[in-house]
Amino acid sequence: MVASPAQHTGPGTGSDAAPGSVPGGGPAGSAGTPPLTLDDIRTAQKTLSGVARVTALEGSRHLSELVGSPVHFKCENLQRTGSFKVRGAYVRIAAMSAEERARGVVAASAGNHAQGVALAASLLGVRSTVFMPVGAPLPKVAATRDYGARVRLHGQVVDETLRAAQEYAAETGAVFIHPFDHPDIVAGQGTVGLEILEQCPEVRTIVVGVGGGGLAAGVALAVKTLRPDVRVVGVQAEGAAAYPPSLAAGHPVALESVSTMADGIKVGRPGDVPFRIVGELVDEIRTVSEDALSSALLLCLERAKLVVEPAGASPVAALLSAPESFEGPVVAVLSGGNVDPLVLQRTLRHGMAAAGRYLSLRLRLTDRPGALAALLGELSVADANVLDVSHVRTDPRLGLTEAEVEVHLETKGPEHCAEVTASLRRAGYTVMG
C-alpha cells in the first residue's frame, strides 16, 4: 500500500478566508468566488431533513481487534438509493431557481450518481434524463428508471457518456448535475461528516473512499472545522489513484488510464472544487490493491452482514492493509452498496482466493477406472470441498496411460491449502500447480 500525504494547513490558513471556510469554492475553484463553509454544510443538512436517512454507525469487532481500538462503519450503503450520492444531488437540485428546474436536469453515471439524481429530481418535481454507458449493469439501469429518470444508453465508457450528457445539456438547456465538482454537491456530501461527529464524538480517525473527491472534501471540511484534531484519511484504488500525482503537482492531473473493480471511485481526474479542499484538509491519501478491495468486501459480507460495493469497501481495505497505522476510535465510511450480483459473485470469489480459501491444482493420474474416485476420496479425507473438476485424456503432453485433472477447491485458509497439497503428494500424486 502506498501512502501519499497531503499537507494540512488548517481551515483558512494563509488566506483572508473566514474560519471554517475554504477559498476558491466556486465551480472552477477560481479566485473571487464565495468560499464553501461549515454553514453551507449545515444548511445542506436542513435541506436534507426528511429526505436523506441519518445512516447507522455499526461497530466491527474484527477490525477493532486488528486496529487495537474501536472501529465503526458509517453505513451509507443503507442510504436511500444505496449510496451517499442522493445527499449532494438533492442539495444541488433544491438550490436551483424555478427557471432552471423548468428546464430539467441531466446527469451521466454508471450507477450511484444516476440513482441519486433520479430520486432527487423526482422528489423535487423536476424532469431528469440520465445517460448511462451501454454496458451499465441492468439492475442499476432499472433502478434509475424506477426512481423516475429517463435513461439514455450511450458510449462504452463513462467519459463518452459524460460528453453525451453535456452535449444534451447544451442542446436542450437542461442543467447538468456533476457527480462531484460543484459546491452544492460537496456541501451535501459533507453532511456525512456532521453525522459522524454527532454519532461518535470521540472519533480520532475517519477513513473515506476517494474518486473525484466530493465526499472526502465535504467530510473533511465539516470535520476539520469542528474538530481539527480528527485525522481524515482518503483511500483510492491503485489503478485509479489520481490524487497522489495531482497533490504532488499542485493541481488536478488526469491519468492516462484507469482500471479497478471499484466503479464508484474509478475517476481519472480530481474535481477542481474538491481538489482544493482535499489538498488543504485531508491528512493523507492511501492506495489499496484489488486483492485488498475484494478481501474487504468479503469481510463486510461475512463479518458485518453488510452488502457493500468495492468502492464502499475501500476504507475497510485500507484498515486491513495496515491496521496498526490508524489511531482509534476509527470510523470507516461505507459509501455505497449498489453492486451488480454478477460482479459481487466474481469479487467474492476473488476475495476468497486472496484470503487463501480457494485452491486450484493440476494433477497427473493413471488413466484407469476408479482413479478419479480415489483422488476425490483423498480430497475428502483432507476436508477440502471440491467445486469443479476438469478431466483431460487427449492432450499430446500426456502419456498413453495418463490423464490430467484440474480441481478447484474451497479450503479453510493458506495453512489448509498447504496441508491439502502435501497430503496429495504423500499419497503419490504428481501435483503440477
C-alpha positions, 0 to 999 in steps of 0.5 A: 500500500502506498501512502501519499500525504497531503499537507494540512494547513488548517481551515483558512490558513494563509488566506483572508478566508473566514474560519471554517471556510475554504477559498476558491469554492466556486465551480472552477475553484477560481479566485473571487468566488464565495468560499464553501463553509461549515454553514453551507454544510449545515444548511445542506443538512436542513435541506436534507431533513426528511429526505436523506436517512441519518445512516447507522454507525455499526461497530466491527469487532474484527477490525477493532481487534486488528486496529487495537481500538474501536472501529465503526462503519458509517453505513451509507450503503443503507442510504436511500438509493444505496449510496451517499450520492442522493445527499449532494444531488438533492442539495444541488437540485433544491438550490436551483431557481424555478427557471432552471428546474423548468428546464430539467436536469441531466446527469451521466453515471454508471450507477450511484450518481444516476440513482441519486439524481433520479430520486432527487429530481423526482422528489423535487418535481423536476424532469431528469434524463440520465445517460448511462454507458451501454454496458451499465449493469441492468439492475442499476439501469432499472433502478434509475428508471424506477426512481423516475429518470429517463435513461439514455444508453450511450458510449462504452465508457463513462467519459463518452457518456459524460460528453453525451450528457453535456452535449444534451445539456447544451442542446436542450438547456437542461442543467447538468448535475456533476457527480462531484465538482460543484459546491452544492454537491460537496456541501451535501456530501459533507453532511456525512461528516456532521453525522459522524461527529454527532454519532461518535464524538470521540472519533480520532480517525475517519477513513473515506473512499476517494474518486473525484473527491466530493465526499472526502472534501465535504467530510473533511471540511465539516470535520476539520472545522469542528474538530481539527484534531480528527485525522481524515484519511482518503483511500483510492484504488491503485489503478485509479489513484489520481490524487497522489500525482495531482497533490504532488503537482499542485493541481488536478492531473488526469491519468492516462488510464484507469482500471479497478473493480471499484466503479464508484471511485474509478475517476481519472481526474480530481474535481477542481472544487474538491481538489482544493479542499482535499489538498488543504484538509485531508491528512493523507491519501492511501492506495489499496490493491484489488486483492485488498478491495475484494478481501474487504468486501468479503469481510463486510459480507461475512463479518458485518452482514453488510452488502457493500460495493468495492468502492464502499469497501475501500476504507475497510481495505485500507484498515486491513492493509495496515491496521496498526497505522490508524489511531482509534476510535476509527470510523470507516465510511461505507459509501455505497452498496449498489453492486451488480450480483454478477460482479459481487459473485466474481469479487467474492470469489476473488476475495476468497482466493486472496484470503487463501480459501480457494485452491486450484491444482493440476494433477497427473493420474493413471488413466484407469477406472476408479482413479478419479474416485480415489483422488476425490476420496483423498480430497475428502479425507483432507476436508477440502470441498471440491467445486469443479473438476476438469478431466483431460485424456487427449492432450499430446503432453500426456502419456498413453496411460495418463490423464490430467485433472484440474480441481478447484477447491474451497479450503479453510485458509493458506495453512489448509491449502498447504496441508491439502497439497502435501497430503496429495503428494504423500499419497503419490500424486504428481501435483503440477500447480 
